[in-house]
Amino acid sequence: MNNFWQQLPKPIIALAPMAGVTDAAFRIICKDFGADVIYTEFASTNALVQGNDATRNMIAFDPREQPVVCQLFGHDPEMYRKAARILEEMGFAGVDINFGCPAYKVVAHGGGVSLMRDPKRCAELVQATCEGVKNIPVSIKIRASICKENCDRSDPANHVTALDLIDEIKRLPVAAVMIHGRSYEKPFDGDPNTGVIKQVKKVFNGIVIANGGINTPEDAKQMLDETGADGIGLARGVRGSPWLFKQIKEYLTTGSYQEYSWEDRKLLALKHSEAALKVKGEWGIIEMRKHLAWYVRGTPYAAKLRSQLVRVNTIKDVETILAG
Ligand SMILES: Cc1cc2nc3c(=O)[nH]c(=O)nc-3n(C[C@H](O)[C@H](O)[C@H](O)COP(=O)(O)O)c2cc1C
């Protein structure tokens, strides 16, 4: 087993999966800024097994991104077994299972965070995935908790927690857990529950990656200090600021970090756009619109620039607006 997780220097700074954001162009930029491990956008087990070209193209990666983990969602163990095998053949360094997504279209099909309601079922999916791979590690991404269905949410006894899930899967060879410290009920708001992450770190033998609300180097240090986790996963904090990986490493080693100027932002936005064009053609520029809006956030004339950048169609448009 090539368990790359155990070979990474700590603390591990990971790019967490973000559907519609962590595509190949963005991932390579994050890698250049020092991301230690990269997660793809999540991919459907069924689509992979059925040989869906769009899904394969979506998760295609550049070898420079390695170690790259592909995240799967679905609800059928057999599909996980087969999809995991396909991912190993494609050269991924690891396979991850999504037990955290709250999106309606995923939850309505019995996937994502809704699986946490049934830890035994999660264990079946994990076991099947582990059986599907020969030589690469399996990891999972979970949330702090989810309430059981049709119950009084105010009663803690009605919640399934990350610890319940870990208890069920700890007999299986799971190499790493990324835990988003927020509940299903408050999916993206509020402070993450660092207490539950700390408890997971105490009982889980593999690598624990803490996630949620890390937007600055100071947040990163606080998360590591409060949880004792082996690493952190960055998500919304790196949209428009992929240098956060580098800043965190600088801050953890020296206590200070480099700030990035408006000129740096413009140069990176252009470099990112060129990478998107190379990977996806003109469609890559359309998809860049949201990234461009993130790059100009908090900068001079942000509102005016954003209103222009969300309409770009070509790389020339991007160059002209950023030069203006
Ligand atoms: C646009 C978007 C897409 C996401 N897609 C995924 C996904 O595909 N798989 C997953 O496990 N989590 C996904 N997440 C959750 C993030 O990985 C992360 O757990 C969450 O955003 C909390 O971290 P943050 O507070 O640093 O953003 C997504 C989040 C966002 C904002």
The ligand as an ORCA input file, in Angstrom:
! r2SCAN-3c Opt
* xyz 0 1
  C     -18.794     25.773     -3.947
  C     -18.467     24.663     -2.993
  C     -18.396     23.366     -3.456
  C     -18.092     22.317     -2.568
  N     -17.992     21.050     -3.062
  C     -17.630     20.041     -2.232
  C     -17.430     18.728     -2.729
  O     -17.532     18.455     -3.936
  N     -17.101     17.753     -1.836
  C     -16.957     18.010     -0.495
  O     -16.650     17.109      0.277
  N     -17.118     19.249     -0.002
  C     -17.435     20.261     -0.838
  N     -17.556     21.523     -0.351
  C     -17.265     21.776      1.074
  C     -15.813     22.237      1.287
  O     -14.897     21.232      0.942
  C     -15.595     22.617      2.755
  O     -15.835     21.489      3.545
  C     -16.523     23.733      3.237
  O     -16.616     24.777      2.288
  C     -16.055     24.293      4.579
  O     -14.782     24.873      4.478
  P     -14.622     26.487      4.404
  O     -15.384     27.056      5.555
  O     -13.129     26.682      4.500
  O     -15.188     26.916      3.090
  C     -17.878     22.575     -1.205
  C     -17.944     23.894     -0.745
  C     -18.233     24.932     -1.610
  C     -18.286     26.340     -1.074
*
